[in-house]
């Protein structure tokens, strides 16, 4: 076990450093568009097994009529999955009840399997699930098949110098790297390949990006994938009227040891005893990117709203056996809480 835990400790610490590594907060000049602002954009962060929390908030937005003028979606990791499903729901290919039925019946074995006490785990079950839902049920084979302007992020990490290159693949050609013919399941698998836990993924037949293995875009600059929204505004030469940034709650207690036990590794509570919290680092990463968003797109600040559920229950990031409970708790919470203006959110949540 020592041969596993000691290297694992340094790899996790390295991962934390990558996630919260300093970012460029320099303001850029406000973009002036000749066309009037219009439309709604939705930005979805990563959520892992807390994916139903984001889905429940999206359903509530839809029920409130806030997605009628939706023109752009960006997502990373589990947020990428929700962005694809939102395409299907808003175009009538699938209903919210259908989506909930899929989530409610998921088990860990539908997402990953494990041979021995080894990581990364085997994610072939996830690929089979995505093909069944995304290709067979929704009919989306390439990212270009998505009816809405939809961007999905993934990252290539050069381990030696920690250089991160984030690629933003869109359903329409809004940037240089986009290739609308690439397989959508490949892109989803790459975007949701959380490092260390899930294996990196190759995207087949790439021409506009390097032919390498990719990982979760949230590890790069797209912890909150807002850059693609700025690309979209520039592409269509008009600004967005309203932006919703949707995320999942962060647990309040260290649970790395429990996360490891869920994937078959017993560290004897070492990480939790040290007080190392994956959620704390991920939450700090989200706040830093929100601050960067406010600095880089000040004209969007008064038009942007944050929605993150806040209830007492805690849920592991890699436990897919309790998605129904998460969905129901978030739905109840959302009925009595509204999205928070970005400016107010940043005033009450500061990076420590």
C-alpha positions in Angstrom: 0.0 0.0 0.0 2.9 2.4 0.7 4.0 2.1 -2.9 0.5 3.5 -3.9 -0.1 6.1 -1.2 3.2 8.0 -1.3 3.3 8.7 -5.1 -0.5 9.3 -4.9 0.1 12.0 -2.3 2.5 14.0 -4.5 0.3 13.5 -7.6 -2.8 14.9 -5.8 -0.8 17.9 -4.4 0.5 18.5 -7.9 -3.1 18.4 -9.3 -4.2 21.0 -6.6 -1.3 23.3 -7.7 -2.3 23.1 -11.3 -6.0 23.9 -10.5 -5.3 26.9 -8.4 -2.2 28.2 -10.3 -2.2 31.9 -10.7 -4.3 33.4 -13.5 -4.0 36.6 -15.5 -6.6 39.1 -14.2 -5.7 42.0 -16.4 -8.7 43.8 -17.7 -9.3 44.0 -21.4 -10.9 46.9 -23.2 -14.7 46.6 -23.4 -15.8 45.3 -26.7 -18.2 47.6 -28.6 -20.7 45.9 -30.8 -22.7 47.6 -33.5 -25.7 45.2 -33.1 -27.9 45.3 -30.0 -27.5 42.8 -27.2 -29.8 39.8 -27.3 -30.1 36.2 -26.2 -29.3 34.1 -23.1 -26.1 32.2 -22.5 -25.6 29.3 -20.1 -22.1 28.4 -18.7 -21.8 25.0 -16.9 -18.8 24.1 -14.7 -17.6 20.6 -14.0 -19.6 18.6 -11.5 -18.5 14.9 -11.7 -21.1 12.8 -9.8 -22.9 16.0 -8.8 -24.1 16.3 -12.3 -27.8 16.1 -11.2 -27.4 19.3 -9.2 -26.7 21.3 -12.4 -29.4 19.4 -14.3 -32.0 20.3 -11.6 -31.1 24.0 -11.8 -31.3 23.9 -15.6 -34.8 22.4 -15.4 -35.9 25.1 -12.9 -34.6 27.8 -15.3 -36.5 26.2 -18.1 -39.7 26.0 -16.0 -39.3 29.7 -15.2 -39.1 30.5 -18.9 -35.5 31.8 -18.7 -34.2 29.6 -21.5 -36.6 30.7 -24.2 -34.0 33.0 -25.8 -31.0 30.6 -25.3 -28.4 31.2 -28.0 -25.2 29.8 -26.5 -24.1 27.0 -24.1 -20.6 26.2 -22.8 -19.7 23.3 -20.6 -16.8 21.4 -19.2 -16.6 17.9 -17.7 -20.1 16.9 -16.4 -21.2 20.4 -17.5 -20.4 19.2 -21.0 -22.7 16.3 -20.6 -25.5 18.6 -19.3 -24.9 21.0 -22.3 -25.5 18.1 -24.7 -28.6 17.0 -22.9 -29.9 20.5 -22.8 -29.7 20.6 -26.6 -31.8 17.5 -26.8 -34.4 18.7 -24.2 -34.9 22.2 -25.7 -35.4 20.7 -29.2 -37.9 18.1 -28.0 -35.7 15.0 -28.6 -35.9 14.1 -25.0 -37.9 15.4 -21.9 -36.7 16.4 -18.5 -38.5 13.3 -17.1 -36.6 11.1 -19.6 -33.3 12.7 -18.5 -34.1 12.2 -14.8 -34.9 8.6 -15.5 -31.5 8.1 -17.0 -29.8 9.8 -14.0 -31.9 8.1 -11.4 -30.9 4.7 -12.6 -27.2 5.2 -12.9 -24.7 3.2 -10.8 -21.0 3.5 -10.5 -20.6 0.5 -12.7 -22.4 2.4 -15.5 -19.5 5.0 -15.4 -16.4 3.1 -14.5 -15.0 -0.3 -13.4 -11.8 -1.2 -11.7 -9.5 -4.1 -11.8 -7.7 -4.4 -8.5 -6.8 -1.3 -6.4 -5.5 0.8 -9.4 -6.2 4.2 -10.8 -7.1 5.5 -13.3 -10.2 3.4 -13.5 -11.7 1.9 -16.6 -14.2 4.3 -18.2 -15.3 2.1 -21.1 -18.8 1.8 -19.4 -19.1 5.6 -19.6 -18.3 5.5 -23.3 -20.9 2.9 -23.9 -23.5 4.9 -21.9 -22.7 8.1 -23.9 -23.0 6.3 -27.2 -26.4 4.8 -26.2 -27.8 8.2 -25.1 -26.0 10.8 -27.3 -25.8 8.8 -30.5 -28.6 6.2 -30.4 -31.2 8.2 -28.6 -30.5 11.8 -29.5 -28.8 11.3 -32.9 -25.8 13.5 -32.2 -22.7 11.8 -33.7 -20.5 14.9 -34.2 -20.3 18.1 -32.2 -21.6 19.8 -35.3 -24.9 17.9 -34.9 -25.8 19.9 -31.8 -28.5 22.4 -32.8 -27.4 25.2 -30.4 -24.1 27.0 -30.5 -22.4 24.7 -27.9 -18.8 24.7 -26.7 -17.0 21.9 -24.9 -13.6 22.4 -23.3 -10.7 19.9 -22.8 -7.1 20.3 -21.9 -3.7 19.0 -22.9 -1.2 19.0 -20.0 2.6 18.9 -20.5 3.6 17.3 -17.3 7.2 18.5 -17.0 6.5 22.3 -17.3 2.9 22.3 -16.1 2.0 24.1 -19.3 -1.8 23.9 -20.0 -3.3 24.3 -23.3 -7.1 24.5 -23.3 -9.1 23.8 -26.5 -12.6 24.9 -27.0 -14.5 22.8 -29.5 -17.7 24.4 -30.7 -20.7 23.1 -32.7 -20.1 25.9 -35.2 -16.8 27.3 -36.5 -16.3 30.2 -34.0 -12.6 29.7 -33.4 -9.5 28.2 -35.1 -9.5 24.9 -33.3 -13.1 24.0 -33.9 -13.7 21.0 -36.2 -17.5 20.3 -36.3 -16.9 16.8 -37.8 -15.2 15.4 -34.6 -17.0 12.6 -32.8 -19.1 14.1 -29.9 -18.6 11.1 -27.6 -14.8 11.4 -28.0 -15.1 15.1 -27.0 -17.3 14.4 -24.0 -14.9 11.6 -22.8 -12.0 14.0 -23.1 -13.7 16.8 -21.3 -14.8 14.6 -18.4 -11.4 12.8 -18.0 -10.7 14.0 -14.4 -6.9 13.6 -14.0 -5.6 10.8 -11.9 -9.0 9.2 -11.5 -10.1 8.8 -15.1 -7.7 8.0 -18.0 -6.8 10.6 -20.6 -8.6 10.3 -23.9 -7.6 10.6 -27.6 -10.0 12.2 -30.0 -10.0 10.4 -33.3 -9.3 12.1 -36.7 -8.2 15.4 -35.3 -6.8 17.9 -37.8 -7.1 21.3 -36.1 -5.5 20.3 -32.7 -2.6 18.1 -31.7 -3.1 14.3 -31.9 -2.4 13.7 -28.2 -4.3 12.6 -25.1 -6.7 15.1 -23.5 -8.1 15.5 -20.0 -10.8 17.5 -18.2 -10.9 21.1 -19.4 -11.6 22.3 -15.9 -8.0 21.6 -15.0 -7.0 24.2 -17.5 -8.2 27.7 -17.9 -11.9 26.7 -18.3 -12.7 25.8 -14.7 -15.5 28.2 -15.5 -15.7 28.0 -19.3 -16.4 31.6 -20.1 -13.8 32.3 -22.8 -15.9 30.6 -25.5 -18.7 33.0 -24.7 -16.4 35.9 -25.5 -15.4 34.2 -28.7 -19.1 33.7 -29.6 -19.9 37.4 -29.0 -17.0 38.4 -31.2 -18.1 35.8 -33.9 -21.6 37.1 -34.1 -20.7 40.7 -33.6 -23.2 41.3 -30.9 -23.3 40.9 -27.1 -25.4 38.6 -24.9 -28.3 40.1 -22.9 -28.1 37.7 -19.9 -25.7 35.0 -18.7 -26.3 32.2 -16.2 -23.3 30.4 -14.7 -24.5 27.1 -13.2 -22.4 24.9 -10.8 -22.6 22.3 -8.0 -22.3 22.8 -4.3 -19.0 22.2 -2.6 -18.8 19.9 0.4 -17.7 21.5 3.7 -15.5 18.7 5.0 -12.3 16.9 3.7 -13.3 13.7 1.9 -10.4 12.6 -0.2 -9.9 9.5 1.8 -13.5 8.5 1.3 -13.3 9.3 -2.4 -10.3 7.0 -2.6 -12.1 4.2 -0.8 -15.0 4.6 -3.3 -12.5 3.6 -6.1 -10.9 0.8 -4.1 -7.9 2.5 -2.5 -7.5 2.7 1.3 -5.2 5.4 2.5 -6.1 4.8 6.1 -7.5 8.3 6.4 -4.2 10.0 5.7 -5.5 12.7 3.4 -8.5 13.5 5.6 -6.4 13.7 8.7 -4.2 16.2 6.9 -7.3 18.3 6.2 -6.7 18.2 2.5 -10.0 19.0 0.7 -10.5 18.5 -3.0 -13.7 20.6 -2.8 -11.8 23.5 -1.2 -9.3 23.6 -4.1 -12.0 23.2 -6.7 -14.2 25.9 -5.1 -11.2 28.3 -5.0 -10.6 27.6 -8.7 -14.2 28.5 -9.6 -13.9 31.8 -7.6 -10.6 32.7 -9.3 -12.1 32.1 -12.7 -15.2 34.2 -11.8 -12.9 37.0 -10.8 -11.1 36.6 -14.1 -14.4 36.7 -16.0 -15.4 39.9 -14.2 -12.0 41.5 -15.1 -12.0 40.4 -18.7 -15.7 41.1 -19.5 -16.8 43.9 -17.2 -19.7 44.8 -19.6 -21.1 41.3 -18.8 -20.9 41.6 -15.0 -24.3 43.3 -14.5 -25.9 40.8 -16.9 -24.5 37.7 -15.2 -26.1 35.5 -12.6 -24.6 32.6 -10.5 -26.6 29.7 -9.3 -25.0 27.2 -7.0 -27.2 25.0 -4.7 -26.6 25.2 -0.9 -28.0 22.5 1.3 -26.6 20.5 4.2 -26.2 17.1 2.6 -22.7 16.2 1.2 -22.1 14.0 -1.9 -18.8 12.5 -3.1 -17.5 13.6 -6.5 -17.1 10.1 -7.8 -20.1 8.3 -6.3 -22.8 7.9 -9.0 -25.1 5.8 -6.8 -27.3 8.6 -5.3 -28.1 10.9 -8.2 -31.8 10.9 -7.6 -31.4 12.2 -4.0 -29.2 15.0 -5.3 -31.6 16.0 -8.0 -34.6 16.1 -5.6 -32.7 18.1 -3.0 -31.5 20.6 -5.5 -35.0 21.0 -7.0 -36.5 21.7 -3.6 -33.7 24.2 -2.9 -34.1 26.0 -6.2 -37.8 26.6 -5.7 -37.0 29.0 -2.9 -33.8 30.5 -4.2 -33.0 32.7 -7.2 -29.8 33.1 -9.2 -27.4 35.6 -7.6 -26.0 38.6 -9.5 -22.3 38.1 -10.2 -21.3 41.3 -8.5 -23.1 40.4 -5.3 -21.7 36.8 -5.4 -18.2 38.1 -5.7 -18.7 40.5 -2.8 -19.8 37.6 -0.5 -17.4 35.0 -1.8 -13.7 36.0 -1.9 -10.7 33.9 -2.6 -8.8 33.3 0.6 
